[in-house]
Amino acid sequence: MVRRKPDIPVGTRFKLSKLGEARNPRLERGAEGTIVGGSRYKSSLRVVIDGRKTPLSMHRDYIEPITPNAV
């Protein structure tokens, strides 16, 4: 199995988009997590949701990168 290198850097924090919340009802609203790698599919990324131990593949349209607040 070949994993593609993600164009969003590994370690980037994200939150679920509105579409992601609608398509993943088992995840709590506003769930956040970290990108941990690429997926074998170009349209997906491997992510770990906060409070969970195992990574899962999630479509890129389901996540929004969190930008750190400038102080």
For each residue, the residues with C-beta under 8 A, 3 or more apart:
1: 40
2: 40
3: 37 38 39 40 46
4: 38 39 40 41 42
5: 38
6: 9 10 35 37 38 45
7:
8: 12 35 45 60 65
9: 6 12 35
10: 6 35 36 37
11: 34 35
12: 8 9 34 35 65 66
13: 32 33 34 65 66
14: 32 33 34 35 47 63 64 65 66
15: 30 31 32 63 64 66
16: 20 21 24 27 29 30 31 32 62 63 64
17: 20 21 61 62 63 64
18: 21 22
19: 22 23 61 62
20: 16 17 23 24 27 58 59 61 62 63
21: 16 17 18 24 25 27 29 30 31
22: 18 19 25
23: 19 20 59 62
24: 16 20 21 27 58 62
25: 21 22
26:
27: 16 20 21 24 31 49
28: 31
29: 16 21
30: 15 16 21
31: 15 16 21 27 28 49 50
32: 13 14 15 16 49 50 66
33: 13 14 47 48 49 50 52
34: 11 12 13 14 47 48 50
35: 6 8 9 10 11 12 14 45 46 47 63
36: 10 46 47 48 55
37: 3 6 10 45 46 55
38: 3 4 5 6 45 46
39: 3 4 43 44 45 46 57
40: 1 2 3 4 44
41: 4 44 57
42: 4
43: 39 59 60 61
44: 39 40 41 57 58 59 60
45: 6 8 35 37 38 39 57 58 60 63
46: 3 35 36 37 38 39 55 56 57 58
47: 14 33 34 35 36 55 56 57 58 63
48: 33 34 36 52 53 54 55 56
49: 27 31 32 33 52 56
50: 31 32 33 34
51:
52: 33 48 49
53: 48
54: 48
55: 36 37 46 47 48
56: 46 47 48 49
57: 39 41 44 45 46 47
58: 20 24 44 45 46 47 62 63
59: 20 23 43 44 62
60: 8 43 44 45 63
61: 17 19 20 43
62: 16 17 19 20 23 24 58 59
63: 14 15 16 17 20 35 45 47 58 60
64: 14 15 16 17
65: 8 12 13 14
66: 12 13 14 15 32
67:
68:
69:
70:
71:
